[in-house]
Amino acid sequence: MSLSSEAPATLPRFTPAERWTHRILGLLLGILIVTAALLFIPDLGGLVGNRQIVRVIHEIAGFAVLIPLVVAAFFRAFREDAGRLNRFRPSDWEWLRSRDRRSGRIRVGKFNAGQKLNAAFTLGAIIVMLLTGSMMFFSSHFSDSLRTGATFVHDWLALAFVVVVCGHIYMAFNDSTARLGMRRGTVPVAWAQREHRAWADEQLGVQPEPIAPADPLLTGDGGDPFE
């Protein structure tokens, strides 16, 4: 179905509350990564005169990292998008398997499968590292074996987290329009129809075109045509 001449040039993608949540969370995670590197890597730690200050900053940022998410949960748009991120649909599996996933052929919702997996890993990693970090912070309340296990999980998960964050930043730098959506809150309709067609149609009130049933003779579901 073609769009009318009165169709908008842009679509609202993220509200101010969502954009500020992303910024504040990104800032806190950036502080955590930098301070962790200063504490964990001896050569970098030597650049800081007072290691204790770095440790305190790391601990404060670690305990504060859930605050923007809790505050954002009071906003309806954030809760709706969290629900979208939490649903994996058949089109998401198709998106992961397809090489032409960015062509617009697959009807992707507001978030593609990669964004959903990234959000799930990020939230899970934040929770696990907060728990293990708390065990390290309140070490006198736990046994040596639990503290050792918590340190092991915390350090290795932090390394995996850094890799995922670098991948997230790389993908963002390769899509200037996606960055625009997070910076200004709106995206062009053409980009939305190519990258997130199902969501764009929903925003524009466009009914999806019916998909013709596949020919059973071509799919092999119709039995032997010569019987």
Secondary structure, DSSP 8 states (H G I E B T S, - for coil): ----TT--SEEE---HHHHHHHHHHHHHHHHHHHHHHHHH-HHHHTT-S-HHHHHHHHHHHHHHTTHHHHHHTTSHHHHHHHHHHT---HHHHHHHH-TTTTSS-S---SS-HHHHHHHHHHHHHHHHHHHHHHHHHTGGGS-HHHHHHHHHHHHHHHHHHHHHHHHHHHHHHT-HHHHHHHHHSEEEHHHHHHH-HHHHHHHHT----------HHHHT-S--TT-
